[in-house]
Amino acid sequence: MSDEFDELVSDFSRFYILTILYEGPAHGYKIINYFKKRVGKEISPSLVYPFLQKLEEKGLLTHTRKPVGKKEKKIFELTEAGKILCVGLFKRFAKLVSITIEPSLYVCAHCGCKVYEGGHHEIIGEKETTFCCIHCAQSYRETFKQR
């Protein structure tokens, strides 16, 4: 793999660590396990812990020590500034996702809602027409008949 790809994956990993922390406080091992469960990819502690340390140095994260089982662990939690950063990143990511899937969306001919997958398709007036559901298709057909 190229260094560029490794850096890209690493940046995604950091972004996902932030999403886990945004959901609530977590210790490093919990972050590593959540990451593996949700992304299906191992994440190295050598990426997680230095990133957590950098976030803490920048005032975006704090930690407290709490007993977890027989051990005492650092529980990391986003500060208010960290939460604000996450919200901004999530909005930027949402825009990126929207731009990516927009070409794959269908628009319901009746109500105008956007449909990503599935939907209901019918031939009306020799033209394939897309609807979000059968109810919109029925309503559209009734309107089409009245024309």
C-alpha positions as CSV (number, residue, x, y, z in Angstrom):
1,M,0.0,0.0,0.0
2,S,1.1,3.5,-0.7
3,D,1.9,6.0,2.1
4,E,-0.8,8.2,0.7
5,F,-3.4,5.4,1.2
6,D,-2.1,4.6,4.7
7,E,-2.5,8.3,5.6
8,L,-6.0,8.4,4.2
9,V,-7.1,5.3,6.2
10,S,-5.3,6.8,9.3
11,D,-7.3,10.0,8.9
12,F,-10.5,8.0,8.6
13,S,-9.5,6.1,11.7
14,R,-9.0,9.3,13.6
15,F,-12.4,10.6,12.4
16,Y,-14.1,7.5,13.6
17,I,-12.3,7.7,17.0
18,L,-13.9,11.1,17.3
19,T,-17.4,9.6,16.5
20,I,-16.9,7.0,19.2
21,L,-15.9,9.7,21.7
22,Y,-18.8,11.9,20.6
23,E,-21.2,9.1,21.7
24,G,-19.8,9.3,25.2
25,P,-16.8,8.7,27.4
26,A,-14.6,5.7,26.6
27,H,-11.3,4.2,27.6
28,G,-8.7,3.3,24.9
29,Y,-9.5,-0.4,24.8
30,K,-13.2,0.3,24.4
31,I,-12.4,2.6,21.5
32,I,-10.3,-0.1,19.9
33,N,-13.0,-2.7,20.3
34,Y,-15.8,-0.4,19.0
35,F,-13.7,0.4,16.0
36,K,-13.2,-3.2,15.2
37,K,-16.9,-4.1,15.6
38,R,-18.2,-1.2,13.6
39,V,-15.6,-0.8,10.9
40,G,-14.5,-4.4,10.7
41,K,-10.8,-3.4,10.8
42,E,-8.2,-3.6,13.4
43,I,-6.8,-0.3,14.7
44,S,-3.4,-0.1,16.3
45,P,-3.1,1.2,19.8
46,S,-0.1,3.1,18.4
47,L,-2.5,5.2,16.4
48,V,-5.2,5.5,19.1
49,Y,-3.3,6.6,22.2
50,P,-1.1,9.3,20.6
51,F,-4.2,10.7,18.9
52,L,-6.0,10.8,22.3
53,Q,-3.0,12.6,23.8
54,K,-2.9,15.2,21.0
55,L,-6.6,15.8,21.5
56,E,-6.0,16.3,25.2
57,E,-3.1,18.6,24.6
58,K,-5.3,20.8,22.3
59,G,-8.0,21.0,25.0
60,L,-10.5,18.9,23.0
61,L,-10.5,15.9,25.4
62,T,-10.1,15.3,29.1
63,H,-9.6,12.1,31.0
64,T,-10.4,10.8,34.5
65,R,-9.1,7.6,36.1
66,K,-11.8,5.1,37.0
67,P,-11.8,1.5,38.1
68,V,-12.9,-0.8,35.3
69,G,-12.9,-4.4,36.5
70,K,-9.7,-5.0,38.4
71,K,-7.8,-2.2,36.7
72,E,-7.9,1.6,36.8
73,K,-8.3,3.0,33.3
74,K,-8.2,6.5,31.8
75,I,-11.7,7.4,30.7
76,F,-11.6,9.9,27.9
77,E,-14.3,12.5,27.3
78,L,-14.7,15.3,24.7
79,T,-14.7,18.8,26.1
80,E,-17.2,21.3,24.9
81,A,-14.6,22.5,22.3
82,G,-14.2,18.8,21.2
83,K,-17.9,18.4,20.8
84,I,-18.1,21.6,18.7
85,L,-15.2,20.3,16.5
86,C,-17.0,17.0,16.0
87,V,-20.3,18.7,15.0
88,G,-18.4,20.7,12.4
89,L,-16.6,17.6,11.1
90,F,-19.9,15.7,10.9
91,K,-21.5,18.4,8.9
92,R,-18.6,18.5,6.4
93,F,-18.8,14.7,6.2
94,A,-22.5,14.8,5.6
95,K,-22.0,17.2,2.7
96,L,-19.4,14.9,1.2
97,V,-21.8,11.9,1.5
98,S,-24.6,13.9,0.0
99,I,-22.5,14.8,-3.0
100,T,-21.4,11.2,-3.4
101,I,-24.9,9.7,-3.4
102,E,-26.8,12.5,-5.1
103,P,-26.3,11.0,-8.6
104,S,-27.8,7.7,-7.4
105,L,-31.0,9.2,-6.0
106,Y,-34.4,9.0,-7.6
107,V,-37.1,11.6,-7.0
108,C,-40.6,10.5,-6.3
109,A,-42.8,11.7,-9.2
110,H,-45.6,12.4,-6.7
111,C,-44.3,13.8,-3.5
112,G,-40.8,14.8,-4.5
113,C,-38.9,12.9,-1.8
114,K,-35.5,11.4,-2.7
115,V,-35.2,7.6,-2.8
116,Y,-31.7,6.0,-2.7
117,E,-32.6,2.3,-3.2
118,G,-35.7,0.5,-4.1
119,G,-38.7,2.6,-4.5
120,H,-41.6,1.7,-6.7
121,H,-41.4,1.9,-10.5
122,E,-44.3,1.9,-12.9
123,I,-44.9,2.6,-16.6
124,I,-47.3,5.5,-16.8
125,G,-48.1,7.1,-20.2
126,E,-45.3,5.0,-21.9
127,K,-42.7,6.3,-19.5
128,E,-41.1,4.6,-16.5
129,T,-41.9,6.6,-13.4
130,T,-40.3,6.3,-10.0
131,F,-42.1,6.7,-6.7
132,C,-41.1,6.3,-3.1
133,C,-44.0,4.0,-2.4
134,I,-47.0,2.3,-3.9
135,H,-49.3,4.9,-2.2
136,C,-47.6,7.8,-4.1
137,A,-47.9,5.7,-7.3
138,Q,-51.6,5.2,-6.8
139,S,-52.2,8.8,-6.0
140,Y,-50.2,9.9,-9.1
141,R,-52.1,7.5,-11.4
142,E,-55.4,8.9,-10.2
143,T,-54.1,12.5,-10.9
144,F,-52.7,11.3,-14.3
145,K,-56.1,9.8,-15.3
146,Q,-57.8,13.1,-14.6
147,R,-55.7,15.0,-17.1
